[in-house]
Amino acid sequence: SVLALRVLCVYLEKKPIIAAREKEAAALLSMMSAKAFRALALCTAAWLEAAASMRVACVGDSITRGDKSGRLASYPTLLGELLGEEYEVLGFGKGGRTAQVETGDAYVETDEYEDAVESGAGIFVSMLGTNDAKSALWDEEAYVEDYTAFLAGLAGLPQEPRIFVLSPPPYVAEEDDWGDLDDNPINTRLEDLVAEIAEASGYVFVNVKSRFDALDDIEIYYEEDDGIHPNEDGNRVIADAVYDALAASSPTYAPTQRPTRSPSLHPTYSPTTEPPSPRPTPPPATSPPTLPPTFAATPIPTFASTSSVPSAAPTPVPTPLPTGVPTTVAPTTASPTTAPPTTVAPTTVAPTTVAPT
């Protein structure tokens, strides 16, 4: 009912439900038949599903939020530009947050996480681990366990979103909290760990670190005097990597699930559960217009010519009649044969008149 009221409110000048409109919407709703109501609900559900499939939620820490570069230069904003107006890309980054729960700064405990979950997005892009890799916080076993549970929670949402998991960009200049470059997990372990987590659960792994490692003069892609946060150019590298992953997965996943589920559910589900569907189905099956003419026309000509009276009567009657009639008529023909010899006189006259000889 709530869903139908919302749709009706869009119909009624696209205004939110207020007291003046609520009564009018309820009146329209009461006039709807059960079939129309179900059709409206199905159409609305299909529309919401299609809209959700084009919504992308980016979850993560300060790199996702674009703390140093600014929101307009963050990778979610740049990703939205690449994807175009058909997609809605939302950023839910929170600075200093971790995948590990026991750090006291767990991302799962933030308002940004709640907002991301409630966004109804059909695609989630997650990048966590940079803050987990701080020298005072790193615990590889806890990171794998908590991050796996976090991603499973996103994948288990009702809309069944696709999950893209990003390895954080490399650590390029020493910071007090992260320690030595060569020993920090960002550069030594996170890339492999994130890949294993994604592969184990069937998520899409996006190797952001390898993209940065392939760059020349990697430092120019980071904020000045900052070895953790990429600048706008660096965020563009991240956005390009996510865009390529989305484009690679779309032909096999996205187009197949949307069109197929929506159209196939509506024709199949509606007629099956509706009372009207049993009626239309039997008539075509029990009395097809083609069958009566076929059965009526075929037996009648066959019975009329083969097994009816005319075929039995002509066989015996014509045979005896022609045989008996010629036998009785034959004496009638013999009478004219006897009469002419009796009446013919020229045979007697010819010899009598020849006297001169």
C-alpha positions in Angstrom: 0.0 0.0 0.0 2.8 2.4 0.8 4.4 1.6 -2.5 1.2 2.2 -4.4 0.6 5.5 -2.6 4.0 6.7 -3.5 3.4 5.9 -7.2 0.0 7.7 -7.1 1.7 10.7 -5.5 4.1 10.9 -8.5 1.0 10.7 -10.7 -0.6 13.5 -8.7 1.7 16.3 -9.8 4.8 14.5 -8.4 4.3 15.9 -4.9 5.2 14.2 -1.7 2.3 12.8 0.4 0.7 15.5 2.4 -2.6 15.7 4.2 -4.4 17.3 1.2 -3.1 14.7 -1.2 -3.4 11.6 1.0 -7.2 11.5 0.8 -7.2 11.9 -2.9 -4.5 9.1 -3.3 -6.5 6.8 -1.0 -9.6 7.4 -3.0 -7.9 6.5 -6.3 -6.3 3.4 -4.6 -9.7 2.2 -3.4 -11.1 2.3 -7.0 -8.3 0.2 -8.4 -9.1 -3.4 -9.1 -6.9 -6.2 -7.7 -5.5 -6.8 -11.1 -4.7 -3.2 -11.7 -3.1 -2.9 -8.2 -0.9 -5.9 -8.8 0.1 -4.6 -12.3 1.0 -1.3 -10.7 3.0 -3.0 -8.0 4.9 -5.1 -10.5 5.7 -2.1 -12.7 6.8 0.0 -9.8 9.0 -2.9 -8.5 10.6 -3.2 -12.0 11.2 0.5 -12.1 12.9 0.5 -8.7 15.0 -2.5 -9.6 16.2 -0.8 -12.8 17.0 2.4 -10.9 18.9 0.5 -8.2 21.0 -1.4 -10.8 22.3 2.0 -12.1 23.2 3.3 -8.6 26.8 2.9 -7.4 27.8 3.3 -3.8 31.5 3.8 -3.0 32.4 2.9 0.6 35.7 3.4 2.2 38.0 5.8 4.1 39.4 9.3 3.5 40.7 8.3 0.0 37.1 7.5 -1.0 35.9 10.8 0.5 38.6 12.8 -1.2 39.8 14.5 2.0 42.9 16.0 0.5 41.9 16.5 -3.1 38.3 17.7 -2.3 35.1 15.9 -3.1 34.8 17.3 -6.6 38.2 15.6 -7.4 37.4 12.3 -5.5 37.4 9.1 -7.4 33.6 8.6 -6.9 32.9 12.0 -8.6 35.3 11.2 -11.4 33.8 7.7 -11.8 30.4 9.4 -12.2 31.7 11.5 -15.0 33.0 8.5 -16.8 29.8 6.5 -16.4 27.6 9.3 -17.6 24.1 10.4 -16.6 22.6 6.9 -16.7 24.4 6.0 -13.5 24.2 7.6 -10.1 27.5 7.4 -8.2 27.4 8.1 -4.5 30.4 8.5 -2.2 30.2 7.2 1.4 33.8 7.7 2.6 34.7 8.4 6.2 38.3 9.4 7.1 40.4 7.2 9.4 38.1 4.2 9.2 39.1 0.5 9.2 37.7 -2.8 8.1 38.8 -4.3 11.5 36.1 -3.9 14.1 38.3 -3.9 17.3 40.2 -0.8 16.3 37.6 1.6 17.6 37.4 3.2 14.2 35.5 0.5 12.3 33.7 1.8 9.1 30.8 -0.5 9.8 29.9 1.6 12.8 29.6 4.9 10.9 26.6 6.8 9.7 28.1 6.7 6.2 27.9 2.9 6.3 24.2 3.1 7.3 23.5 5.6 4.5 25.2 3.4 2.0 23.2 0.4 3.0 20.0 2.4 2.8 20.9 3.8 -0.6 19.5 0.6 -2.3 22.5 0.6 -4.7 22.9 -2.2 -7.1 26.7 -1.9 -7.2 29.0 -1.5 -4.2 32.6 -0.4 -4.6 34.7 -0.9 -1.4 38.2 0.1 -0.6 39.4 -0.4 3.0 42.7 -1.3 4.4 44.9 1.8 4.3 44.1 2.7 8.0 44.2 -1.0 9.0 47.8 -1.0 7.8 48.9 1.6 10.4 51.7 0.2 12.6 49.7 0.3 15.8 46.6 -1.3 14.3 47.6 -4.0 11.8 46.4 -7.5 12.5 46.3 -9.6 9.3 44.0 -12.3 10.6 41.5 -9.8 12.1 41.6 -7.8 8.8 40.7 -10.8 6.7 38.0 -12.0 9.0 36.3 -8.6 9.6 36.6 -7.4 6.0 35.1 -10.7 4.7 32.2 -10.3 7.1 31.7 -6.7 6.1 31.6 -7.5 2.3 29.2 -10.4 3.0 26.9 -8.0 4.7 26.8 -5.8 1.6 26.3 -8.8 -0.7 23.4 -10.1 1.4 21.3 -6.9 1.0 17.8 -7.5 -0.5 18.7 -6.1 -3.9 21.6 -8.6 -4.2 24.2 -6.0 -5.4 27.4 -6.6 -7.3 30.5 -6.1 -5.2 33.7 -4.6 -6.5 36.7 -4.8 -4.1 39.7 -2.4 -4.6 43.2 -2.9 -3.3 44.4 0.5 -1.8 46.9 2.6 -3.8 50.5 2.1 -2.7 52.2 3.9 0.2 54.8 6.1 -1.4 56.2 8.5 1.2 56.9 7.7 4.8 54.3 8.8 7.4 54.7 8.4 11.1 51.6 6.2 11.5 52.5 3.8 8.7 56.3 3.4 9.3 58.7 2.0 6.8 57.7 1.8 3.1 59.2 -1.6 2.5 57.6 -3.2 5.5 54.2 -1.7 5.5 51.3 -4.1 4.6 49.9 -1.7 2.0 53.0 -2.4 -0.1 53.6 -6.0 0.9 50.3 -7.8 1.8 47.1 -5.9 1.1 47.1 -6.5 -2.7 47.2 -10.3 -2.3 44.9 -10.4 0.7 42.2 -8.3 -1.0 42.4 -10.5 -4.1 42.0 -13.6 -2.0 39.0 -12.2 -0.1 37.3 -11.2 -3.4 38.0 -14.5 -5.2 36.8 -16.6 -2.2 33.4 -14.9 -2.3 33.0 -14.3 -6.0 33.4 -10.6 -5.9 35.1 -8.5 -8.6 38.7 -7.7 -7.6 40.0 -4.3 -8.9 43.8 -4.1 -8.6 44.3 -0.4 -8.1 47.8 -0.9 -6.6 49.1 -2.5 -9.9 47.8 0.5 -11.8 49.8 2.9 -9.7 52.9 0.6 -9.8 52.9 0.9 -13.6 53.1 4.7 -13.5 56.3 6.7 -14.0 57.1 9.2 -11.3 54.3 7.8 -9.1 54.8 10.6 -6.5 53.2 13.2 -8.8 49.9 11.4 -8.4 49.8 12.1 -4.7 49.1 15.2 -2.7 52.3 17.2 -1.9 54.2 15.8 1.1 51.6 13.0 1.5 52.4 9.4 0.8 48.9 8.1 1.4 46.3 10.3 -0.4 46.2 10.6 -4.2 45.6 13.9 -5.8 43.1 14.5 -8.6 45.3 12.7 -11.2 45.7 9.8 -8.8 42.0 9.6 -8.1 41.5 9.5 -11.9 43.7 6.4 -12.0 41.4 4.8 -9.4 38.2 5.9 -11.3 39.6 4.5 -14.6 40.3 1.1 -12.9 36.8 0.9 -11.5 35.2 2.0 -14.8 37.2 -0.7 -16.7 36.0 -3.3 -14.2 32.4 -2.2 -14.5 32.6 -2.2 -18.3 34.1 -5.7 -18.4 31.4 -7.2 -16.2 28.4 -5.4 -17.7 28.0 -7.5 -20.9 27.9 -10.7 -19.0 26.0 -9.7 -15.9 24.0 -6.5 -16.0 22.2 -6.7 -19.4 21.3 -10.4 -18.8 19.8 -10.0 -15.3 17.6 -6.8 -15.8 15.9 -7.4 -19.0 15.5 -11.1 -18.5 14.1 -10.9 -14.9 11.7 -8.0 -15.4 10.0 -8.9 -18.6 9.9 -12.7 -17.9 8.4 -12.2 -14.4 5.5 -10.0 -15.5 4.0 -12.1 -18.2 4.6 -15.4 -16.3 3.6 -14.3 -12.8 0.6 -12.2 -13.5 -1.4 -14.6 -15.7 -0.7 -17.6 -13.4 -2.0 -16.2 -10.2 -4.8 -14.2 -11.6 -8.4 -15.7 -11.8 -8.9 -14.5 -15.4 -6.0 -16.6 -16.6 -7.7 -20.1 -16.1 -10.7 -18.9 -18.2 -8.8 -17.8 -21.3 -6.6 -20.9 -21.2 -9.2 -23.7 -21.3 -11.3 -22.3 -24.2 -8.5 -22.5 -26.7 -7.6 -26.0 -25.5 -11.1 -27.6 -25.4 -12.8 -26.1 -28.4 -10.3 -24.9 -31.0 -12.0 -23.4 -34.0 -10.1 -25.7 -36.3 -11.1 -29.1 -34.8 -14.9 -29.1 -35.3 -14.7 -28.4 -39.1 -12.0 -31.2 -39.4 -14.0 -33.8 -37.6 -17.3 -32.9 -39.1 -16.2 -32.7 -42.7 -14.1 -35.9 -42.7 -16.5 -38.5 -41.3 -19.6 -37.3 -43.3 -18.2 -37.8 -46.8 -16.6 -41.1 -45.8 -19.8 -42.5 -44.3 -22.0 -41.3 -47.1 -20.0 -42.9 -49.8 -18.7 -46.1 -48.1 -21.0 -47.5 -45.4 -24.4 -45.9 -46.1 -27.4 -47.5 -47.9 -26.6 -46.3 -51.4 -23.4 -48.3 -51.5 -25.1 -51.6 -50.4 -28.3 -51.2 -52.5 -26.7 -50.4 -55.8 -24.5 -53.5 -55.6 -27.2 -56.2 -55.4 -30.0 -54.4 -57.3 -28.2 -53.4 -60.5 -26.8 -56.9 -60.9 -30.0 -59.0 -60.9 -32.1 -56.4 -62.8 -30.0 -56.2 -65.9 -29.8 -60.0 -66.0 -33.5 -60.6 -65.7 -34.7 -57.9 -68.0 -32.9 -59.0 -71.1 -34.2 -62.5 -70.6 -37.8 -61.4 -70.6 -37.4 -58.9 -73.4 -35.7 -61.4 -75.7 -39.0 -63.1 -76.7 -40.4 -59.7 -77.6 -37.5 -59.2 -80.0 -38.1 -62.6 -81.5 -41.7 -61.8 -82.5 -40.7 -59.3 -85.2 -38.2 -61.8 -86.5 -41.0 -64.4 -87.1 -43.5 -61.9 -88.5 -41.6 -60.6 -91.5 -41.0 -64.0 -93.1 -44.8 -64.6 -93.0 -45.8 -61.3 -94.6 -43.1 -61.0 -97.2 -44.7 -61.8 -100.6 -41.9 -60.8 -103.0 -40.4 -64.3 -102.6 -43.5 -65.9 -104.2 -44.2 -63.1 -106.8 -40.7 -63.2 -108.4 -40.8 -66.7 -109.7 -44.5 -66.4 -110.8 -44.2 -63.4 -113.1 -41.4 -64.6 -115.3 -43.6 -66.0 -118.1 -41.8 -65.0 -121.4 -39.1 -67.5 -120.8 
